[in-house]
Amino acid sequence: MNDEDYMRRCIELSKEAKERGDQPFGCVIVLGGRIIAEASNDKNCKLNHHAEILAMNKATDVLVTNDLTGCTLYTNCEPCPMCAFMIREHKISRVVFAIHSPNMGGYSKWKILQDEGLGKYDNWFSKNTAVASGILEEEALKVFKGTPLTMFGRKNRQ
C-alpha cells in the first residue's frame, strides 16, 4: 500500500463519520506497512474526540507505549493545533494529510508540526515531523460538501 491507499481509507472513515451525523474526519496510523489504528471523529460524544486523538490512543494501546516513533499518521484534513501537539508528543515520525486547514491547521497556520523549538526537548517531543500534504485533496473535499465546514482547502487561505 502507498500514501494514496491509506488516504482513501481516511476518506472512507470521514464518510462514515458524516453518515452518522458527526464531522467528516478520519485517521489511520501505519507502522511497518500495516494499519495499527484507525478512527473517525466522535465529537458528538466529546469535543476532544478528534479522529487523530482517538487513533493515537488506539495505537498506544496496540503498541503498549506512548512513543509512536516510526509511525505515519494519515488524516483527511490537516491536524488542528491540539492534534498536532499530541502528534509531536507521541513522537509520530510522519504526517500525511489531504486537505489544508489555513485557519486552524497545526502545520500551515500554527506551525506546531515543524516547530524546531519543540524538537529541543526530544525526551518529550519528536525532533521533527515529516509532512506530506495535498494527497487526494479534491477527493477528500467532496466529503465536506453539504457540511458547514467550508473553511478548509487551499482555495480558502486567508
N, C-alpha and C positions, 0 to 999 in steps of 0.2 A: 504494500500500500504506500501511497505518497501523500503529500500535503493536501492535494485536492480530494483524495478519497476520505481522509479524516475530516476535512471541512464539509464534505457532503453529509457526513454523519452529524456534524454540529448543526447544519441547516435542517436536517430531519428532526433533530431534537427540538430546535426552535419552533418548527411547525407544530410539533406535538404540544408544546407549551401554549402556543397561540390557540390551538383547538380546545384546550381545556380552560381557556379564559385567562391565561397568565400572559406575561410579556414574553415575546418571542426570542429567547436567548438560550443557546445550547453550548455545551462544553464537553470536550473529550481530552483525556490525558493519556499520553502514549509513552511507554518505556520499552526500548529494545524492539520496536516494531509491533508492539502489542498494546491494545487498548487496556489500561488497567482501571480506568474510572470514567464515568460519563454522567452528565446531569443536565437538566434543564431548569429554568427559573422556577422558583416556588415562592415568589414574593406575595402571593395571595395568602400564604401561611405566615411568613415572617419577612420583614423588609430586607434583612441581610441575606436572604436565601437566594443569592445570585447563583447562576449556573456554575461559574468558576469556583466560588467558595464551596458549594456543595460537592463539586467534582474533586477539589483538593482534599476535602475532608474524607471522601471515599478513598482517594489514593493513599492518604496517610494510614488509613485502616488496612488497606491491602498490603502495603509495604512495611507496616508496623514501625514507621519513623516519620518525623516531621520534615526530614531532609529529602526533597524530591529532585536532587541533583541528577541530571541525565534525562529528566522527563521533558517532554514537549507538551505544552498546553495549547489546544486548538479551541477557538471560540468564534462564533459567527460575528461578533461585534467586539471592537476594541475594549479591553477591560477598563472599568471605571477606576478612580483612584483607590477605593477600598480594595478591590480585587487585585489591582496592580501591586499594591503594598504587600498583600498576602502572597502574591506570586514571588516577590523578592524575598520575603521572609521564609517561604518554603524552599527557596533556592532552585526554583524551576529554571532550567537551562535555556529554554527557547519558548517563545510565544508566537503563534501564528493566528492571525485574525483576518476576517473578510472585510467588515465594514468599519470605516473610521468613525470616531466619535469626537469631532473637533471641539465640542462644547464641554464634554465630560470625560474625555479619554485620559487614561493613566499613561499614555505614550505621547499622543500628539498635543494634548493641552497641558497636562500636569507633569509630564516627563519623568514619572516615577520609575518606569521600566529601564530608562537609560541614565538614571541619576548616579554619577560616579561617587558622590559623597556617601551613599548607602553602601557602596562596594568596599569602602574603607573598613567597614565593620563586618568583615566576612565570617566572623563567628555567628552572626545573626542574619545576615542578608547575602544574597547571591552577589558575587563580584560584579558580574554583568549579565544581562539577559539579552540573548539574540532575539530579534523581532523580524518577522516577515508579515507584510500587510497587503491587503487588497486581493487575497486569494478567493476567487469566486464571489467577488463583491456584488456584482449585478444579480447573481442567483440568490444571494443572501438578502439583498434589498427587497426582492419580490415578496418575501415573507412579511416584511414590515408594512406592505400595502394594507390599508384598512385599519391601521392602528394609529394611536395618537403620537407615535414615536417618529416624528418627521425630521428630527434634528440630526439624524445620522447620515453618513456618507460624505464622500469628498466634495460633492457639489454644495454641501451645506456648511462649509467652513465660514466662520465669521471673524 
